[in-house]
Amino acid sequence: MIRISGYLKVITIIFIDFIVFYSLSGSMAAALGISGLIALYVWLGGYLALRKEGAINMSKLPYGDRSRLETAKTQLCADIKRESNVELSSLRLYLVPHDEDLQATAYGANCISVSQGTLHFADPLQLNAVLAHEASHLLHCDPAFNRAVFCSITLLIGALSLFSTVTLFIVFLLFALFNCFRSWLGVLVYQGTSKVVSGMFAMLQRAIVSMYRLLFMCISRHAEYRSDGYACDLGYGLQLAHFLSIAAPEAQGCQSLREALYRSHPPTPQRIARLEARMQRALII
């Protein structure tokens, strides 16, 4: 059921895109083509991100690093099978070399990367705790969902830019048609009108981006808390809380596109507090 719900939310976003594009274009072929491209990026976007980061599959790592990751994978798959009755033996682990930050990332398509800093710093239980958190993102299709939503917003902003350009061109033609350029007044009226039109579209774009950031922050926080809870349910709550207290920065600066898509986290103290409360409830029960 976990994976089915994840698939459904991704399919829902792509289906909504199809309906919107079909309504705007009136062409079934165009709507299917654009929706197909979105689906292709949703599916392959994780591989592209792994390639961009230079991530190395664990099968190609030196024996020591490979052995640690293989042991962690075996234990994690057994824990997930016991807790959720989900088979995750197709999980693929990667190492991001030269990245000394303490972090890990889920990309979708059963792919998780750990930084070199995480692999060398974390003990076996902490490593499993971090991987369990990221496995929850995979099981709920969070990376694919984030990419689908990002594509939808990007295409919407692009469509607004196109409409803005077309509208400004129409305004220019209207002023030219009515010979408003015979005087400086006509030129000034045209310039003022074009500024108003472009300003309206720019304001609409900023409003959409702001709404997207707010919505994405809420969705991301929910996903992070849920994944923390899943790692706790697998028995790694204490180890994850300790790892977060050391690894997660308190203040995050301006994020890159990749960080916004894959590494948007709520404040660390709140995550640790929720983990501690969850563990206390488990002890009481």
Salt bridges, closest charged atoms under 4 A:
GLU53 OE2 - ARG258 NE 2.39
GLU53 OE2 - ARG263 NH2 3.62
ASP65 OD1 - HIS120 NE2 3.83
GLU70 OE2 - ARG66 NE 3.93
ASP79 OD1 - ARG82 NH1 2.90
ASP142 OD1 - LYS9 NZ 2.79
ASP142 OD2 - HIS137 ND1 2.84
ASP142 OD2 - ARG226 NH2 2.15
GLU224 OE1 - HIS133 NE2 2.84
GLU224 OE2 - HIS137 NE2 3.07
GLU224 OE1 - HIS265 NE2 3.55
GLU224 OE1 - ARG271 NH2 3.72
ASP228 OD1 - HIS133 ND1 2.71
ASP228 OD2 - ARG271 NE 2.80
ASP233 OD2 - ARG278 NH2 2.92
